[in-house]
Amino acid sequence: MAAKKNIIPKISNYLLLEIIIVVIGLLTLNSTVYTVNEINQVVITELGRPIKTVKKPGLYIKKPFIQKVNRFEDRLLEYGATARRCVTEDKKYIFLDNYARWRIVDPLLFLKTVRNEVGAYARLDDIIYSVLREEVGKYNMMEIIRTSDREIISTEVTWEEERKREREEIEKIEAGREKIMRDVTKKSDTVTRQYGIEIIDVRITRADLPKANTDAVFSRMKAERNRISNRYLSEGEGERAKILGEMEKELAQIRSEAYRKAQEIKGQADARATATYAQAYEQDPDFFNYLKTLETYRETLTQKTLIVVPLESKFFKYLIPETTPVE
């Protein structure tokens, strides 16, 4: 029984030793073997000192414990900046938001200079803003906003002379935003190469004016819209006056034609009446005179009409009977 008790502790000690050896072996293997995939690149440092760069995907071996694997992205990375104020050549302030696409082309140099992506973002922020501010200061505001001299077509103003006036007011674009950003990209890339960074592209995502300038622009736009609105109203009033004038002209022509026809009909009626009177007079002159006199009475003698005429007047010969003089 005593012998069995001595064997059990020995077996337990051997098992514990084997476990320790296995664990140490696994840790050593894990510290010795490393992999590089398609999206990473590796810099091996030994006691903090860079010794080599590995970019090709595969399985690699290093010295355990004293060598360290530093992984860096091999894909395109994005950098975005908040709005920064710049001054154009024509002394106008503008706030620009920009972003950049970049990549690590020399991981060893990258590690030595900026250490990691956080340090890289700080350097990019300083470099790109400095170059952007310098390039923006070489051009007028319109160059920053527009890319080319492509005609601006207004969907609201339809007058040909209005479009012509707007085209004349637009400044001629010498470079344009595309060229400016190409220059910013090229110059920024030249500076960042010393950090193992390649700038692929720099773009402006947003351009804003200061609030005071924005208010002035809105006021100018409002005045311009009011001017165009007043022009619309003026044109409308002109068309209205033109239409009313044509209508009055046509109405006058219609009235003139109606008056002419009425006079023509009246003339024909008077002619027929005159002919009828003449015919009646020829048939019986005394009866005709009698009728005409009665018609005259009806037109001139109304109720309460007072007429003073001598008795020998022939006007009342049909009202006053003739008297025979006494011999």
Beta strands, then each sheet from edge to edge (+ up, - down):
strand 1: 33-36
strand 2: 40-46
strand 3: 49-54
strand 4: 58-61
strand 5: 67-73
strand 6: 77-87
strand 7: 93-104
strand 8: 197-208
sheet 1: 1+ 4-
sheet 2: 3+ 2- 5+
sheet 3: 6+ 7- 8+
end
